[in-house]
Amino acid sequence: MFGHLKALGCAAACIIGAFVAAAPAQAAVVLSENFNSVPQGLNASTVGSNFSVTQGTVDVIGAGGSFNFYPGNGSYLDLDGSSFQLGTISSAAFGSGTYTLSFDFGAYTYGHGYITENLHFALADFSQTLTPTVDSSVTPGASLQHYSVTFTTTQAGELTFSALNPLHPGVGTNVGPILDNVVLTAVPEASTWAMMIVGFLSVGLLAYRRSSSARLRIA
């Protein structure tokens, strides 16, 4: 009886150990960028160490500058730069797998009106487009909107964010979607969890068998 209880205890401990061991992998942040350390400027030549401008132009604006539409949020990007070119920023490439992407976004206001260019983002074969909400929740001084999505890619690729003009495709307006606080987290697949748990259980059972064999030899 004691041996069986010990085996069950070992198995339970192994399962807990598997979850504890897997937890850090589940929360592995592979990219984090709030743009606060990026020098502000129109038609910016740099947008930090995590991204580069790969098409058009973007503006780095926010706290301490002339264009601070969302106080309390530090610096952030306007993805349609001051040269009237729709901008795209891209990261280094990431491998295939499951990811959770979160970020804050908003609508730029100009001349007391809303500019509602769409925000497009993609990683390899995953892509999605958002339209900033045009209501009282997206006004100068209000909070940016937070968005989060979990997806799986079957290919490697860069993480990209782009401004899109739905009314006049390809045409910049000088004021685009606002982007801030980008976080990309790698999520282990379910098969990885299963393999880890099976592995820990196998170790526990092996230890139990060795213990039982030793007791038999002593007897």
Secondary structure, 3 states (H helix, E strand, C coil): CHHHHHHHHHHHHHHHHHHHHHHHHHCEEEEEECCCCCCCECCCCCCCCCCEEEECCCEEEECCCCCCCCCCCCEEEECECCCCCECEEEEEEECCEEEEEEEEEECEEECCEEECCEEEEEECCEEEEECCCCCCCCCCCCCCEEEEEEEEECCCEEEEEEEECCCCCCCCCCCCCEEEEEEEEEECCHHHHHHHHHHHHHHHHHHHHHHHHHHHHHC
